Amino acid sequence: MLNCAAIDAGLESPGTIDSARLHQSHICFLVRSGIKLSALADIVGRLAPVELTQYGHLSPPSQGLPAEDIDTVHPVLKGPAEQPLYHWCLE
């Protein structure tokens, strides 16, 4: 089903889209939005300390925000195709 959605959306290399990549993209979006790294687990599940360190470099320089202060819905799920796509951040 996921591959069908990727093909229908016209994504490049739809065969490379899987649930792990979607999960990773969502985490990158949240971190770039300024969420406190300590609040990530409440939304995306437990992350190993080494993963948090890897994602930490995506954090904006300002103080982290609580989850309730940011929009946690990935922009791709919101609407028009004109929405910017977030590329995979950790390859």
C-alpha positions as a LaTeX table, in Angstrom:
\begin{tabular}{lrrr}
\hline
Residue & $x$ (\AA) & $y$ (\AA) & $z$ (\AA) \\
\hline
Met1 & 0.00 & 0.00 & 0.00 \\
Leu2 & 2.80 & 2.40 & 0.88 \\
Asn3 & 4.57 & 1.76 & $-2.44$ \\
Cys4 & 1.32 & 2.35 & $-4.32$ \\
Ala5 & 0.90 & 5.71 & $-2.58$ \\
Ala6 & 4.50 & 6.65 & $-3.44$ \\
Ile7 & 3.98 & 5.71 & $-7.08$ \\
Asp8 & 0.65 & 7.55 & $-7.26$ \\
Ala9 & 2.29 & 10.64 & $-5.76$ \\
Gly10 & 4.91 & 10.59 & $-8.50$ \\
Leu11 & 7.81 & 10.37 & $-6.07$ \\
Glu12 & 11.29 & 9.69 & $-7.37$ \\
Ser13 & 12.38 & 6.11 & $-6.65$ \\
Pro14 & 9.11 & 5.03 & $-5.01$ \\
Gly15 & 10.60 & 1.63 & $-4.23$ \\
Thr16 & 12.89 & 3.22 & $-1.66$ \\
Ile17 & 9.99 & 4.62 & 0.39 \\
Asp18 & 9.24 & 2.47 & 3.40 \\
Ser19 & 7.88 & 2.98 & 6.88 \\
Ala20 & 11.36 & 3.48 & 8.35 \\
Arg21 & 12.07 & 6.34 & 5.94 \\
Leu22 & 8.71 & 7.95 & 6.67 \\
His23 & 9.39 & 7.68 & 10.39 \\
Gln24 & 12.83 & 9.22 & 9.89 \\
Ser25 & 11.42 & 12.04 & 7.77 \\
His26 & 8.84 & 12.84 & 10.46 \\
Ile27 & 11.52 & 12.94 & 13.15 \\
Cys28 & 13.63 & 15.30 & 10.99 \\
Phe29 & 10.60 & 17.54 & 10.47 \\
Leu30 & 9.91 & 17.70 & 14.22 \\
Val31 & 13.53 & 18.44 & 15.12 \\
Arg32 & 13.81 & 21.14 & 12.45 \\
Ser33 & 10.56 & 22.62 & 13.83 \\
Gly34 & 12.33 & 23.13 & 17.13 \\
Ile35 & 10.86 & 20.39 & 19.32 \\
Lys36 & 12.77 & 19.55 & 22.49 \\
Leu37 & 14.69 & 16.35 & 21.84 \\
Ser38 & 13.43 & 15.07 & 25.18 \\
Ala39 & 9.84 & 15.40 & 23.86 \\
Leu40 & 10.42 & 13.31 & 20.72 \\
Ala41 & 9.77 & 9.96 & 22.41 \\
Asp42 & 6.23 & 11.02 & 23.31 \\
Ile43 & 5.45 & 11.42 & 19.60 \\
Val44 & 7.68 & 9.00 & 17.69 \\
Gly45 & 8.61 & 6.39 & 20.27 \\
Arg46 & 11.84 & 5.74 & 22.11 \\
Leu47 & 15.06 & 6.69 & 20.38 \\
Ala48 & 18.51 & 5.50 & 21.35 \\
Pro49 & 20.87 & 8.18 & 22.74 \\
Val50 & 23.07 & 7.89 & 19.66 \\
Glu51 & 20.04 & 8.58 & 17.43 \\
Leu52 & 19.14 & 11.67 & 19.47 \\
Thr53 & 22.71 & 12.89 & 19.04 \\
Gln54 & 22.48 & 12.38 & 15.28 \\
Tyr55 & 19.18 & 14.23 & 15.03 \\
Gly56 & 20.40 & 16.98 & 17.35 \\
His57 & 22.45 & 18.61 & 14.60 \\
Leu58 & 19.14 & 19.48 & 12.88 \\
Ser59 & 17.87 & 21.47 & 15.85 \\
Pro60 & 17.59 & 25.23 & 15.42 \\
Pro61 & 19.97 & 27.25 & 17.59 \\
Ser62 & 17.15 & 28.49 & 19.84 \\
Gln63 & 15.85 & 26.74 & 22.95 \\
Gly64 & 13.75 & 23.64 & 22.23 \\
Leu65 & 9.96 & 23.89 & 22.34 \\
Pro66 & 7.49 & 21.56 & 24.03 \\
Ala67 & 5.50 & 19.39 & 21.62 \\
Glu68 & 2.29 & 21.31 & 22.26 \\
Asp69 & 3.95 & 24.49 & 20.93 \\
Ile70 & 4.71 & 23.10 & 17.47 \\
Asp71 & 2.67 & 21.58 & 14.69 \\
Thr72 & 3.47 & 17.87 & 14.85 \\
Val73 & 1.67 & 16.94 & 11.62 \\
His74 & 4.10 & 16.47 & 8.73 \\
Pro75 & 3.34 & 19.05 & 6.00 \\
Val76 & 3.07 & 16.34 & 3.34 \\
Leu77 & $-0.03$ & 15.09 & 5.11 \\
Lys78 & $-1.72$ & 18.49 & 5.10 \\
Gly79 & $-2.72$ & 19.15 & 1.58 \\
Pro80 & $-1.62$ & 20.50 & $-1.76$ \\
Ala81 & 1.30 & 19.07 & $-3.64$ \\
Glu82 & 2.89 & 22.52 & $-3.54$ \\
Gln83 & 3.90 & 21.84 & 0.06 \\
Pro84 & 7.69 & 21.51 & 0.32 \\
Leu85 & 8.87 & 17.97 & 0.74 \\
Tyr86 & 11.40 & 17.23 & 3.45 \\
His87 & 14.20 & 15.14 & 2.13 \\
Trp88 & 15.68 & 12.29 & 4.08 \\
Cys89 & 18.05 & 13.77 & 6.60 \\
Leu90 & 20.16 & 10.83 & 7.69 \\
Glu91 & 21.47 & 8.60 & 4.96 \\
\hline
\end{tabular}
